[in-house]
């Protein structure tokens, strides 16, 4: 009775158009009031614990702020220039360079919609001008943008870690090889399509342009090394690394590239300026600009927009934790686990059910909410069947990637429609052919665990030797 009431209320509220966070909270509170022996005081306690006791979740606002500064500044444009200089001369190279740029930006943002918005708003127009069909350009970016939640650092991985108490650092390690593998698969398909359709190649940029564009993109690329190096090297936790990344992204956007803030448009170096004069002048400019960043309208807008996204996401997470609390209190995961284990399914059969459930849920719900609802149910079953929790986490993240580009709630589709000026139906048609690559990739990730586990196990062995 309790199980039926809980899920009936949840899906009933969602189908009536209620926001997912409110639906989670309303169904949980109503179930506690009328169908459970739990105290109503547990509601306030779980809402408080959701955002105070899960230390890993503190990284989310920092990564969102970091992504906002990098998206608004010129980091994306510089990464695109670097990617085009490296691979643009290959047939279909402009689309392949867009995938590389998405991979690089994913490693500094942790967000899939931010990756689509930052990279897509620049390269889709460029690809169309170069002779690419617009639907192909948009479809490539929609799918490559999903790498924002697979290549570390990833906000979705942090949510999974908080829900299952799995190490966030090991999850980040596990996502590195799959992220590169998926990007490579997309580029191989692009190359085949480009050969068949006779798509153009860019002129060879030359070694000088590669060096210059690489130097120009150093500000963004160094953030990748800073965050992942600190986490994997054991210097900082994911939360500490996220805080550093937000400060670094602010410094790069405002003082480094000077794409926003009080120093916007002012050159770093003047003609024939000596090193000493360069250092003195720029230190003086930074000291002058630092207190003026607070009232600066561009900086304030970035911080405000990032705060809105963070509050929205944390509100969803808090209500999802309340929903998970009701599940746990009523022993619903244990009942479902006992039923599924009683079917005698092997591990591979259970993983088929997992993928089907998550693919369906991805059509209607936001990734963080899906993970916080489904992980407490699926995690104990996976443990009984001997499935590695890190492997399960990567499978769930890849399913969330596919959910980002499937209607009616695919976030990347809405972003794509917004930046191209077309409707949602057009965005779905553009993304659908490339979705086949992700589905094939999901099969590989599901049934070849070592793709996900190789790097975490290797690093564990290296640490053991030391």
Secondary structure as the mmCIF struct_conf table of DSSP 4:
data_model
#
loop_
_struct_conf.conf_type_id
_struct_conf.id
_struct_conf.beg_label_comp_id
_struct_conf.beg_label_asym_id
_struct_conf.beg_label_seq_id
_struct_conf.end_label_comp_id
_struct_conf.end_label_asym_id
_struct_conf.end_label_seq_id
HELX_RH_AL_P HELX_RH_AL_P1 UNK A 2 UNK A 15
TURN_TY1_P TURN_TY1_P1 UNK A 16 UNK A 17
HELX_RH_AL_P HELX_RH_AL_P2 UNK A 20 UNK A 35
BEND BEND1 UNK A 38 UNK A 38
TURN_TY1_P TURN_TY1_P2 UNK A 40 UNK A 40
HELX_RH_AL_P HELX_RH_AL_P3 UNK A 41 UNK A 52
TURN_TY1_P TURN_TY1_P3 UNK A 53 UNK A 53
HELX_RH_3T_P HELX_RH_3T_P1 UNK A 55 UNK A 57
HELX_RH_AL_P HELX_RH_AL_P4 UNK A 58 UNK A 72
TURN_TY1_P TURN_TY1_P4 UNK A 73 UNK A 74
HELX_RH_AL_P HELX_RH_AL_P5 UNK A 75 UNK A 87
TURN_TY1_P TURN_TY1_P5 UNK A 88 UNK A 89
BEND BEND2 UNK A 90 UNK A 90
TURN_TY1_P TURN_TY1_P6 UNK A 91 UNK A 92
HELX_RH_AL_P HELX_RH_AL_P6 UNK A 93 UNK A 109
HELX_RH_AL_P HELX_RH_AL_P7 UNK A 112 UNK A 129
TURN_TY1_P TURN_TY1_P7 UNK A 130 UNK A 131
HELX_RH_AL_P HELX_RH_AL_P8 UNK A 134 UNK A 144
HELX_RH_3T_P HELX_RH_3T_P2 UNK A 145 UNK A 149
TURN_TY1_P TURN_TY1_P8 UNK A 150 UNK A 150
BEND BEND3 UNK A 151 UNK A 153
HELX_RH_AL_P HELX_RH_AL_P9 UNK A 155 UNK A 164
TURN_TY1_P TURN_TY1_P9 UNK A 165 UNK A 165
HELX_RH_AL_P HELX_RH_AL_P10 UNK A 168 UNK A 197
TURN_TY1_P TURN_TY1_P10 UNK A 198 UNK A 198
HELX_LH_PP_P HELX_LH_PP_P1 UNK A 202 UNK A 204
HELX_RH_AL_P HELX_RH_AL_P11 UNK A 207 UNK A 216
TURN_TY1_P TURN_TY1_P11 UNK A 217 UNK A 217
HELX_RH_AL_P HELX_RH_AL_P12 UNK A 218 UNK A 232
TURN_TY1_P TURN_TY1_P12 UNK A 233 UNK A 234
BEND BEND4 UNK A 235 UNK A 236
HELX_RH_AL_P HELX_RH_AL_P13 UNK A 238 UNK A 251
HELX_RH_PI_P HELX_RH_PI_P1 UNK A 252 UNK A 256
BEND BEND5 UNK A 257 UNK A 257
BEND BEND6 UNK A 259 UNK A 261
TURN_TY1_P TURN_TY1_P13 UNK A 262 UNK A 265
BEND BEND7 UNK A 268 UNK A 269
TURN_TY1_P TURN_TY1_P14 UNK A 271 UNK A 272
HELX_RH_AL_P HELX_RH_AL_P14 UNK A 275 UNK A 290
TURN_TY1_P TURN_TY1_P15 UNK A 291 UNK A 295
HELX_RH_AL_P HELX_RH_AL_P15 UNK A 297 UNK A 329
TURN_TY1_P TURN_TY1_P16 UNK A 330 UNK A 331
HELX_RH_AL_P HELX_RH_AL_P16 UNK A 332 UNK A 342
TURN_TY1_P TURN_TY1_P17 UNK A 343 UNK A 344
HELX_RH_AL_P HELX_RH_AL_P17 UNK A 347 UNK A 362
TURN_TY1_P TURN_TY1_P18 UNK A 363 UNK A 364
BEND BEND8 UNK A 365 UNK A 365
HELX_RH_AL_P HELX_RH_AL_P18 UNK A 367 UNK A 384
TURN_TY1_P TURN_TY1_P19 UNK A 385 UNK A 386
HELX_RH_AL_P HELX_RH_AL_P19 UNK A 389 UNK A 403
TURN_TY1_P TURN_TY1_P20 UNK A 404 UNK A 405
BEND BEND9 UNK A 406 UNK A 409
HELX_RH_AL_P HELX_RH_AL_P20 UNK A 411 UNK A 420
HELX_RH_AL_P HELX_RH_AL_P21 UNK A 424 UNK A 447
TURN_TY1_P TURN_TY1_P21 UNK A 449 UNK A 449
HELX_RH_AL_P HELX_RH_AL_P22 UNK A 450 UNK A 465
#
